[in-house]
Amino acid sequence: MADLSGKVALVTGASGDIGGGVARKLAAANARVAVTYVGARDAAQKTVDDIAAAGGQGLMIQLDQRDPLAIEACMETVAAEMGRLDILVNNAAWNIGIPFPDLDALTPEIWDRVLETNLRAPFLLARAAAKLLKADGGGHIVNISSAGGISPGSSSIAYSSSKAGLNHLTRCLAVAMAPEVAVNCVAPGLVEDTRMASRLPDAVAEGARRQAVLGRVGQVEDIAGQILSFVTSTSISGQTLVVDGGMPGAMR
């Protein structure tokens, strides 16, 4: 297995199912892992407790990533408590189920919350982390996007648009932060038994299950494994890889 001994990772939204799985995977590879949460303190604590129980070291930080000042404070905490930062996983996101045809339900307030959380915040986190990530010359950012940012189908138009923007932000940051930092992206489709999946309109979820050519949709373990592959690579940057069980709409 890959060895991240001596490395420090920050995983946003690690109180969630995917973020928690990613944090545990990186810790199992011997990284020290800082995890953020907004309100689900108990779930974030469980992630940190699981890391400690497996012999690792974790740190829990409350973060509303819509607040630029909170992002700066988060990076200061990581620097003070962990001494460095080698890996940033931009996992935290927000969605709400609004069928695409229901344009009136997608209010400006909802649009702004989705875009601020899912697109602006990853940029602000990358910007705030840049100095730490560049310090050792081998930093990595992995953004967690969505298959809905590649083909038009997700919890809402706002969510798909935010993730399409995140896919391109990945490419832009890969250029902007080279050569010291590699920036890549994992784009899950439907991932069963997660909070994000529970907010999908039923028709969208059923469509994902029906179209997945492997007979099952994305798995947390595969998402975490792909992130580990990205952060241990030395020649991959600017790429988005879909993990969705093989939905034809995202095969491009």
N, C-alpha and C positions, 0 to 999 in steps of 0.2 A: 504493500500500500504506500501511497505517496506520503512523504514525511514533511510536515510543516513546522518542525521544531525550531524555536526561536522566532517564529512569525506571530504577528498579532492581526486578528481579523475583527472587523466591525460588521455585524449583520443587523440591519434595521428590520423592525417588525418581527423579531424572533419570538414574540409571544404567540405568533400564529403557527399554523401547521407546517407550511413550507419553510418559513424562516427558522422555526425551531429545529426542523430536520436538517437544514443547512448548517446551523450553528453546531449541532451535535456531530455532524459529519466532519467539519473542519477541526473541531476539538479532538475527535478520534484520530485525526492525522497529526495531532500534537501541537496545533495552534492554540494560543491563548485567545479567547473569544469574548468580545464585548457585545452585548445584545441590547437593543432598544425596544421600548414599548410605549404606547400612548396611555392606555387606561387599564389594560389587562395585566396588572402587576403580578397576580398569582400565576398566570400562565408563563410569564417571563421568568419568574422565580423558579418554576419547575424546570425550565430549560437550563438555567444556571445550576440548579441542584443536580440535574441529570449529568451535566458536564463534570461537576465535582465528584459525583459518585463513580464516574468512570475514570477518575484520576486526573482530570483536567482542571483548567483554571478559567472561570468565567467572571464577567462583570456586567451588572445590570444598570442601564441608564434610561431614565424617563425622557422621552423626546416627542414633542409635537413638531414634526418636520415641515409643517406649514410656517413655522416661525424661524426666520433666518437667525435671530439672536440665539435661539435654543440650539440650532445646529452648530453655531460657533462654540457655544458652551459645551456641547457634547464632545467636540474635537479636543477642547482643552482638557476635559476629563479623561479622555482616552490617552492623551499625551502624558498627563500627570500620573495616572494610575498604571498604565501599561508601558509607557516609555517610548512607544513607537506605533506605527500603523503600516501594515503591509498589504492588507486586503480589505476592500470595502465592497460589501454586497448590498446593493440597493433593492431590498425586497419589499419594504413596507409600501402599501397602496390602500386605496379606498374605492369601493364600488357600491352601486345600488342598482337594483333591477328595474330598468325602464325599457320596455320593448321599443325597438327602433322606430316603428310608425307613430308612436305616441310623442310627437315633437313637443306638444304643449307641456307635458310632464317634466321634460328636461329643462328646468328653469336655469336662469343665469347663475343663481346661487349654487345649484348642484354642479353645473358645468365648472364653475370656478373651484369648488372644493376638490373635484376629481382631478382637474389639471394641476392645481397647486400641489396636491399630495403626490400625484403619480408622475409628473413631468418636471415641474419647477423644482421640487425638493431634491430629486436625484442630481440635478445640475448643481444646486447649492451645496449638497453634501460632497460632491466631487470637488467643487471649487474649494470648500473649506478643508478638505482632506489632502489637497494636492501637495502641500509642502511636506507633510508626513509621508505620503505615499512615494514621493520622489527621493526621499532622503537616502534610501539604500540602493536606489537605482533599479529595483526590480518589483515595483508595486503592481497591484492588479485591482481593477474594478470589474465587478460583474453586476449588470443590471438584470432585474427580473421583469420581463415584459409579459407578453401574452400573444397567443396565436390570433387573438382578436385584433391585434395591431397589424396583422398581415392580411387577414381576410375579414370582411365586414360581418362579424357575428360575435357578440359578447353580451355582458350585462347591460350595456347602454352604448349609444353613439359616443358619449363623452369618454367612456372607458376605452373603447377601441381607438379613439383619436389620441388619447393620452399615451397609449402603448405604442401606437404608430410613431408618435413623436419620440418616445423613449428609444425605439429601435434606431432612429436616425441620430438621436443624441449620442447613442453608443458609438456610431461611426465618427461623428464630429469630435467627441472626446478622445477617441483613439488617435486622431490626427493631432489634436491640441496637446495631449499629454505625453506623446511619444518624445524620445525613446524610453523614458524612465518608467512609464506606466502603460500597461496593456489594458484595454477596455473591451469587454465582450458582453454578450447578452444571452440569457436563456429565456425562451418564450414558451411557457406552459400553455396547454389547452385546458380543458376541463380536468381538474384534479379532484377525485371523489373525496367526500368527507372532510372538506375544508370550509371555512367560513365564506371564502370567496365563491365557492361553488354553490353554496346555499342561497346566494343572492342572484344567481342566474335565472332568467325566465325559464320555465319548464321546457318550452319548445327548443330553446338553445341547448340546454343540457341533453335532452333526448337526441337532438340532432348530432351532437358530438359523439355520444355513445354509438349511435347508428353508423356514423361515417368512419370511425376509427378502424383502420384496416387490420390492426393487430388484435381486434376484439376486446381491447381494454384501453382506457384513456391514460393520461399522464400519471406518473407515479412520483411521490415525493423523493423516494430513494434515487430514481433516475435523474431528477432535477439536481439533487445535492451532489450526485456523482459527476454530473457534467460541470457543475461549478468547481468541484475539486480538480477536474481535468484542466479547466481554463486557468486556475490560479497556480498550477504547477507547470504550465507550458511556458516556453521561452520565445515562441515565434508565431503566436496567434493573437490577433488584435482586430477589432472592428467587425466581429462576426456575431450573428444572431442564430442560435440553434433552437429549433422547435422541439418540444417534448410533449406530444399529444396523442400518442398511440397511432400516428400515421393518418391524420386527416388530410385528404387530398387538397382541400382549400388552402392549406398552409405549406404545401409541397412546392416551394419556389425559392 
